[in-house]
Amino acid sequence: MIKIEIRLFADLNEFQPVNFENFSIAEETSVYQLLLDFGIDPNRAKIIFINGKKSNLNDLINNGDRVGVFPPVGGG
């Protein structure tokens, strides 16, 4: 197991774990798998950052990574 920080924004925030700053996941977990584990349809992830760099669903998450996921956001 590895530890990460996970932040889910806008309407994905309802899936945010209580221990988001020190969350345990299995090694070799992709962003895609992480979202599935949270019960989130990966198609709802519009913007993904790992350690402040734009990433994608296939990227693997490493120990100590900071992961941020944003859904499509509307506005006017």
N, CA, C and O atoms as a printed pandas DataFrame, in Angstrom:
     atom_number atom_name residue_name chain_id  residue_number  x_coord  y_coord  z_coord
0              1         N          MET        A               1    0.842   -1.189    0.000
1              2        CA          MET        A               1    0.000    0.000    0.000
2              3         C          MET        A               1    0.883    1.247    0.000
3              4         O          MET        A               1    1.969    1.268    0.579
4              5         N          ILE        A               2    0.381    2.278   -0.666
5              6        CA          ILE        A               2    1.060    3.566   -0.687
6              7         C          ILE        A               2    0.100    4.635   -0.177
7              8         O          ILE        A               2   -1.111    4.418   -0.123
8              9         N          LYS        A               3    0.641    5.778    0.193
9             10        CA          LYS        A               3   -0.166    6.892    0.701
10            11         C          LYS        A               3   -0.158    8.031   -0.310
11            12         O          LYS        A               3    0.883    8.379   -0.866
12            13         N          ILE        A               4   -1.343    8.606   -0.539
13            14        CA          ILE        A               4   -1.479    9.736   -1.451
14            15         C          ILE        A               4   -2.379   10.789   -0.800
15            16         O          ILE        A               4   -3.007   10.552    0.232
16            17         N          GLU        A               5   -2.417   11.953   -1.438
17            18        CA          GLU        A               5   -3.409   12.973   -1.111
18            19         C          GLU        A               5   -4.353   13.054   -2.294
19            20         O          GLU        A               5   -3.908   13.218   -3.430
20            21         N          ILE        A               6   -5.649   12.942   -2.045
21            22        CA          ILE        A               6   -6.638   12.972   -3.125
22            23         C          ILE        A               6   -7.636   14.095   -2.870
23            24         O          ILE        A               6   -8.193   14.211   -1.779
24            25         N          ARG        A               7   -7.850   14.913   -3.881
25            26        CA          ARG        A               7   -8.833   16.001   -3.792
26            27         C          ARG        A               7   -9.794   15.869   -4.970
27            28         O          ARG        A               7   -9.385   15.830   -6.130
28            29         N          LEU        A               8  -11.064   15.802   -4.641
29            30        CA          LEU        A               8  -12.114   15.702   -5.645
30            31         C          LEU        A               8  -12.928   16.987   -5.589
31            32         O          LEU        A               8  -13.422   17.367   -4.528
32            33         N          PHE        A               9  -13.070   17.654   -6.727
33            34        CA          PHE        A               9  -13.647   18.990   -6.760
34            35         C          PHE        A               9  -15.058   19.017   -7.341
35            36         O          PHE        A               9  -15.504   18.080   -8.002
36            37         N          ALA        A              10  -15.742   20.128   -7.068
37            38        CA          ALA        A              10  -17.108   20.402   -7.536
38            39         C          ALA        A              10  -18.038   19.267   -7.109
39            40         O          ALA        A              10  -18.038   18.879   -5.940
40            41         N          ASP        A              11  -18.825   18.732   -8.036
41            42        CA          ASP        A              11  -19.784   17.707   -7.622
42            43         C          ASP        A              11  -19.146   16.350   -7.335
43            44         O          ASP        A              11  -19.832   15.441   -6.867
44            45         N          LEU        A              12  -17.855   16.193   -7.604
45            46        CA          LEU        A              12  -17.157   14.962   -7.219
46            47         C          LEU        A              12  -16.788   14.975   -5.738
47            48         O          LEU        A              12  -16.414   13.946   -5.175
48            49         N          ASN        A              13  -16.896   16.145   -5.112
49            50        CA          ASN        A              13  -16.530   16.293   -3.712
50            51         C          ASN        A              13  -17.319   15.368   -2.797
51            52         O          ASN        A              13  -16.845   15.017   -1.716
52            53         N          GLU        A              14  -18.513   14.972   -3.216
53            54        CA          GLU        A              14  -19.316   14.061   -2.400
54            55         C          GLU        A              14  -18.627   12.704   -2.203
55            56         O          GLU        A              14  -18.981   11.963   -1.285
56            57         N          PHE        A              15  -17.659   12.377   -3.046
57            58        CA          PHE        A              15  -16.918   11.121   -2.946
58            59         C          PHE        A              15  -15.611   11.265   -2.159
59            60         O          PHE        A              15  -14.893   10.287   -1.948
60            61         N          GLN        A              16  -15.312   12.489   -1.730
61            62        CA          GLN        A              16  -14.051   12.789   -1.025
62            63         C          GLN        A              16  -13.960   11.968    0.263
63            64         O          GLN        A              16  -14.857   12.049    1.101
64            65         N          PRO        A              17  -12.893   11.178    0.438
65            66        CA          PRO        A              17  -12.758   10.420    1.686
66            67         C          PRO        A              17  -12.376   11.348    2.842
67            68         O          PRO        A              17  -11.779   12.404    2.634
68            69         N          VAL        A              18  -12.727   10.940    4.049
69            70        CA          VAL        A              18  -12.425   11.731    5.239
70            71         C          VAL        A              18  -10.916   11.922    5.386
71            72         O          VAL        A              18  -10.457   13.011    5.733
72            73         N          ASN        A              19  -10.162   10.888    5.130
73            74        CA          ASN        A              19   -8.697   10.936    5.287
74            75         C          ASN        A              19   -7.996   11.241    3.966
75            76         O          ASN        A              19   -7.007   10.595    3.618
76            77         N          PHE        A              20   -8.514   12.230    3.230
77            78        CA          PHE        A              20   -8.029   12.532    1.882
78            79         C          PHE        A              20   -6.563   12.950    1.839
79            80         O          PHE        A              20   -5.915   12.806    0.802
80            81         N          GLU        A              21   -6.027   13.467    2.949
81            82        CA          GLU        A              21   -4.629   13.927    2.950
82            83         C          GLU        A              21   -3.635   12.790    3.168
83            84         O          GLU        A              21   -2.433   12.972    2.974
84            85         N          ASN        A              22   -4.124   11.631    3.565
85            86        CA          ASN        A              22   -3.265   10.492    3.852
86            87         C          ASN        A              22   -4.025    9.213    3.502
87            88         O          ASN        A              22   -4.272    8.365    4.360
88            89         N          PHE        A              23   -4.392    9.093    2.221
89            90        CA          PHE        A              23   -5.242    8.007    1.765
90            91         C          PHE        A              23   -4.394    6.845    1.249
91            92         O          PHE        A              23   -3.431    7.056    0.512
92            93         N          SER        A              24   -4.748    5.637    1.630
93            94        CA          SER        A              24   -4.012    4.440    1.213
94            95         C          SER        A              24   -4.628    3.816   -0.032
95            96         O          SER        A              24   -5.841    3.632   -0.121
96            97         N          ILE        A              25   -3.759    3.496   -0.993
97            98        CA          ILE        A              25   -4.186    2.770   -2.188
98            99         C          ILE        A              25   -3.140    1.703   -2.492
99           100         O          ILE        A              25   -2.030    1.732   -1.961
100          101         N          ALA        A              26   -3.509    0.772   -3.346
101          102        CA          ALA        A              26   -2.573   -0.271   -3.773
102          103         C          ALA        A              26   -1.531    0.319   -4.727
103          104         O          ALA        A              26   -1.813    1.258   -5.470
104          105         N          GLU        A              27   -0.333   -0.244   -4.692
105          106        CA          GLU        A              27    0.700    0.148   -5.657
106          107         C          GLU        A              27    0.207   -0.166   -7.065
107          108         O          GLU        A              27   -0.615   -1.062   -7.257
108          109         N          GLU        A              28    0.713    0.575   -8.045
109          110        CA          GLU        A              28    0.366    0.384   -9.457
110          111         C          GLU        A              28   -1.099    0.714   -9.744
111          112         O          GLU        A              28   -1.679    0.165  -10.681
112          113         N          THR        A              29   -1.704    1.600   -8.955
113          114        CA          THR        A              29   -3.077    2.032   -9.203
114          115         C          THR        A              29   -3.060    3.191  -10.192
115          116         O          THR        A              29   -2.304    4.149  -10.031
116          117         N          SER        A              30   -3.904    3.092  -11.216
117          118        CA          SER        A              30   -4.053    4.198  -12.176
118          119         C          SER        A              30   -5.140    5.139  -11.674
119          120         O          SER        A              30   -5.920    4.794  -10.786
120          121         N          VAL        A              31   -5.179    6.321  -12.251
121          122        CA          VAL        A              31   -6.248    7.259  -11.919
122          123         C          VAL        A              31   -7.591    6.630  -12.262
123          124         O          VAL        A              31   -8.551    6.772  -11.504
124          125         N          TYR        A              32   -7.669    5.950  -13.375
125          126        CA          TYR        A              32   -8.896    5.271  -13.796
126          127         C          TYR        A              32   -9.387    4.313  -12.711
127          128         O          TYR        A              32  -10.555    4.352  -12.326
128          129         N          GLN        A              33   -8.506    3.468  -12.228
129          130        CA          GLN        A              33   -8.873    2.491  -11.195
130          131         C          GLN        A              33   -9.248    3.181   -9.892
131          132         O          GLN        A              33  -10.180    2.756   -9.209
132          133         N          LEU        A              34   -8.533    4.238   -9.546
133          134        CA          LEU        A              34   -8.843    4.979   -8.332
134          135         C          LEU        A              34  -10.275    5.515   -8.377
135          136         O          LEU        A              34  -11.014    5.405   -7.399
136          137         N          LEU        A              35  -10.659    6.092   -9.511
137          138        CA          LEU        A              35  -12.014    6.611   -9.650
138          139         C          LEU        A              35  -13.051    5.501   -9.542
139          140         O          LEU        A              35  -14.081    5.674   -8.892
140          141         N          LEU        A              36  -12.784    4.368  -10.173
141          142        CA          LEU        A              36  -13.696    3.232  -10.056
142          143         C          LEU        A              36  -13.827    2.791   -8.602
143          144         O          LEU        A              36  -14.923    2.474   -8.139
144          145         N          ASP        A              37  -12.711    2.774   -7.888
145          146        CA          ASP        A              37  -12.726    2.372   -6.469
146          147         C          ASP        A              37  -13.589    3.308   -5.632
147          148         O          ASP        A              37  -14.176    2.882   -4.637
148          149         N          PHE        A              38  -13.674    4.572   -6.023
149          150        CA          PHE        A              38  -14.507    5.550   -5.317
150          151         C          PHE        A              38  -15.962    5.500   -5.783
151          152         O          PHE        A              38  -16.816    6.177   -5.210
152          153         N          GLY        A              39  -16.253    4.706   -6.819
153          154        CA          GLY        A              39  -17.603    4.648   -7.353
154          155         C          GLY        A              39  -17.910    5.776   -8.313
155          156         O          GLY        A              39  -19.073    6.114   -8.538
156          157         N          ILE        A              40  -16.860    6.361   -8.881
157          158        CA          ILE        A              40  -17.002    7.476   -9.813
158          159         C          ILE        A              40  -16.824    6.969  -11.244
159          160         O          ILE        A              40  -15.856    6.269  -11.541
160          161         N          ASP        A              41  -17.749    7.320  -12.119
161          162        CA          ASP        A              41  -17.603    7.000  -13.531
162          163         C          ASP        A              41  -16.403    7.786  -14.062
163          164         O          ASP        A              41  -16.420    9.016  -14.017
164          165         N          PRO        A              42  -15.363    7.116  -14.561
165          166        CA          PRO        A              42  -14.181    7.832  -15.050
166          167         C          PRO        A              42  -14.485    8.879  -16.123
167          168         O          PRO        A              42  -13.707    9.816  -16.305
168          169         N          ASN        A              43  -15.598    8.732  -16.829
169          170        CA          ASN        A              43  -15.980    9.729  -17.833
170          171         C          ASN        A              43  -16.329   11.073  -17.203
171          172         O          ASN        A              43  -16.400   12.084  -17.902
172          173         N          ARG        A              44  -16.548   11.093  -15.892
173          174        CA          ARG        A              44  -16.856   12.350  -15.190
174          175         C          ARG        A              44  -15.592   13.146  -14.877
175          176         O          ARG        A              44  -15.685   14.288  -14.428
176          177         N          ALA        A              45  -14.426   12.573  -15.104
177          178        CA          ALA        A              45  -13.155   13.266  -14.833
178          179         C          ALA        A              45  -12.734   14.039  -16.071
179          180         O          ALA        A              45  -12.311   13.452  -17.068
180          181         N          LYS        A              46  -12.851   15.358  -16.002
181          182        CA          LYS        A              46  -12.494   16.199  -17.149
182          183         C          LYS        A              46  -11.043   16.664  -17.067
183          184         O          LYS        A              46  -10.324   16.654  -18.065
184          185         N          ILE        A              47  -10.617   17.074  -15.863
185          186        CA          ILE        A              47   -9.252   17.558  -15.669
186          187         C          ILE        A              47   -8.641   16.790  -14.496
187          188         O          ILE        A              47   -9.241   16.677  -13.427
188          189         N          ILE        A              48   -7.445   16.272  -14.719
189          190        CA          ILE        A              48   -6.734   15.490  -13.698
190          191         C          ILE        A              48   -5.339   16.080  -13.536
191          192         O          ILE        A              48   -4.634   16.331  -14.513
192          193         N          PHE        A              49   -4.959   16.294  -12.282
193          194        CA          PHE        A              49   -3.605   16.744  -11.970
194          195         C          PHE        A              49   -2.954   15.757  -11.012
195          196         O          PHE        A              49   -3.585   15.282  -10.068
196          197         N          ILE        A              50   -1.701   15.458  -11.262
197          198        CA          ILE        A              50   -0.880   14.707  -10.312
198          199         C          ILE        A              50    0.332   15.587  -10.019
199          200         O          ILE        A              50    1.111   15.916  -10.913
200          201         N          ASN        A              51    0.473   15.957   -8.756
201          202        CA          ASN        A              51    1.556   16.845   -8.325
202          203         C          ASN        A              51    1.601   18.140   -9.126
203          204         O          ASN        A              51    2.675   18.651   -9.445
204          205         N          GLY        A              52    0.414   18.666   -9.448
205          206        CA          GLY        A              52    0.319   19.942  -10.148
206          207         C          GLY        A              52    0.516   19.871  -11.650
207          208         O          GLY        A              52    0.477   20.900  -12.324
208          209         N          LYS        A              53    0.728   18.669  -12.193
209          210        CA          LYS        A              53    0.916   18.512  -13.635
210          211         C          LYS        A              53   -0.304   17.825  -14.242
211          212         O          LYS        A              53   -0.819   16.850  -13.695
212          213         N          LYS        A              54   -0.760   18.350  -15.386
213          214        CA          LYS        A              54   -1.913   17.751  -16.055
214          215         C          LYS        A              54   -1.610   16.292  -16.370
215          216         O          LYS        A              54   -0.543   15.960  -16.888
216          217         N          SER        A              55   -2.557   15.438  -16.049
217          218        CA          SER        A              55   -2.385   13.997  -16.217
218          219         C          SER        A              55   -3.608   13.417  -16.908
219          220         O          SER        A              55   -4.518   14.147  -17.301
220          221         N          ASN        A              56   -3.620   12.087  -17.054
221          222        CA          ASN        A              56   -4.777   11.442  -17.676
222          223         C          ASN        A              56   -5.165   10.186  -16.899
223          224         O          ASN        A              56   -4.492    9.801  -15.943
224          225         N          LEU        A              57   -6.235    9.569  -17.314
225          226        CA          LEU        A              57   -6.785    8.413  -16.604
226          227         C          LEU        A              57   -5.837    7.232  -16.533
227          228         O          LEU        A              57   -5.915    6.436  -15.597
228          229         N          ASN        A              58   -4.944    7.102  -17.500
229          230        CA          ASN        A              58   -4.045    5.946  -17.549
230          231         C          ASN        A              58   -2.793    6.100  -16.696
231          232         O          ASN        A              58   -2.059    5.132  -16.496
232          233         N          ASP        A              59   -2.541    7.299  -16.195
233          234        CA          ASP        A              59   -1.331    7.526  -15.409
234          235         C          ASP        A              59   -1.384    6.766  -14.088
235          236         O          ASP        A              59   -2.423    6.702  -13.430
236          237         N          LEU        A              60   -0.242    6.194  -13.716
237          238        CA          LEU        A              60   -0.133    5.491  -12.438
238          239         C          LEU        A              60    0.173    6.489  -11.331
239          240         O          LEU        A              60    0.866    7.485  -11.542
240          241         N          ILE        A              61   -0.352    6.204  -10.161
241          242        CA          ILE        A              61   -0.169    7.060   -8.995
242          243         C          ILE        A              61    0.932    6.457   -8.129
243          244         O          ILE        A              61    0.937    5.255   -7.863
244          245         N          ASN        A              62    1.865    7.303   -7.693
245          246        CA          ASN        A              62    3.000    6.858   -6.888
246          247         C          ASN        A              62    2.871    7.323   -5.442
247          248         O          ASN        A              62    2.089    8.223   -5.135
248          249         N          ASN        A              63    3.631    6.712   -4.577
249          250        CA          ASN        A              63    3.626    7.064   -3.163
250          251         C          ASN        A              63    3.908    8.558   -2.981
251          252         O          ASN        A              63    4.854    9.094   -3.558
252          253         N          GLY        A              64    3.081    9.216   -2.179
253          254        CA          GLY        A              64    3.276   10.628   -1.888
254          255         C          GLY        A              64    2.673   11.579   -2.901
255          256         O          GLY        A              64    2.736   12.794   -2.713
256          257         N          ASP        A              65    2.081   11.051   -3.986
257          258        CA          ASP        A              65    1.497   11.914   -5.010
258          259         C          ASP        A              65    0.291   12.676   -4.469
259          260         O          ASP        A              65   -0.426   12.207   -3.585
260          261         N          ARG        A              66    0.093   13.871   -5.034
261          262        CA          ARG        A              66   -1.095   14.683   -4.776
262          263         C          ARG        A              66   -1.942   14.625   -6.041
263          264         O          ARG        A              66   -1.509   15.067   -7.106
264          265         N          VAL        A              67   -3.149   14.078   -5.923
265          266        CA          VAL        A              67   -4.025   13.876   -7.065
266          267         C          VAL        A              67   -5.240   14.788   -6.933
267          268         O          VAL        A              67   -5.882   14.821   -5.883
268          269         N          GLY        A              68   -5.553   15.524   -7.989
269          270        CA          GLY        A              68   -6.739   16.369   -8.041
270          271         C          GLY        A              68   -7.564   16.021   -9.253
271          272         O          GLY        A              68   -7.027   15.865  -10.350
272          273         N          VAL        A              69   -8.878   15.896   -9.067
273          274        CA          VAL        A              69   -9.764   15.532  -10.162
274          275         C          VAL        A              69  -10.934   16.528  -10.216
275          276         O          VAL        A              69  -11.602   16.783   -9.214
276          277         N          PHE        A              70  -11.157   17.076  -11.402
277          278        CA          PHE        A              70  -12.239   18.032  -11.634
278          279         C          PHE        A              70  -13.205   17.450  -12.668
279          280         O          PHE        A              70  -12.766   16.869  -13.660
280          281         N          PRO        A              71  -14.509   17.599  -12.448
281          282        CA          PRO        A              71  -15.477   17.206  -13.457
282          283         C          PRO        A              71  -15.629   18.344  -14.471
283          284         O          PRO        A              71  -15.062   19.419  -14.277
284          285         N          PRO        A              72  -16.384   18.123  -15.546
285          286        CA          PRO        A              72  -16.711   19.256  -16.409
286          287         C          PRO        A              72  -17.480   20.278  -15.574
287          288         O          PRO        A              72  -18.377   19.912  -14.815
288          289         N          VAL        A              73  -17.137   21.528  -15.709
289          290        CA          VAL        A              73  -17.785   22.562  -14.908
290          291         C          VAL        A              73  -18.434   23.565  -15.846
291          292         O          VAL        A              73  -17.804   24.079  -16.771
292          293         N          GLY        A              74  -19.694   23.827  -15.590
293          294        CA          GLY        A              74  -20.414   24.807  -16.386
294          295         C          GLY        A              74  -20.454   26.144  -15.675
295          296         O          GLY        A              74  -20.227   26.222  -14.468
296          297         N          GLY        A              75  -20.729   27.139  -16.387
297          298        CA          GLY        A              75  -20.834   28.462  -15.795
298          299         C          GLY        A              75  -21.350   29.450  -16.829
299          300         O          GLY        A              75  -21.597   29.104  -17.984
300          301         N          GLY        A              76  -21.499   30.642  -16.396
301          302        CA          GLY        A              76  -22.007   31.579  -17.369
302          303         C          GLY        A              76  -21.722   32.993  -17.021
303          304         O          GLY        A              76  -22.099   33.900  -17.765
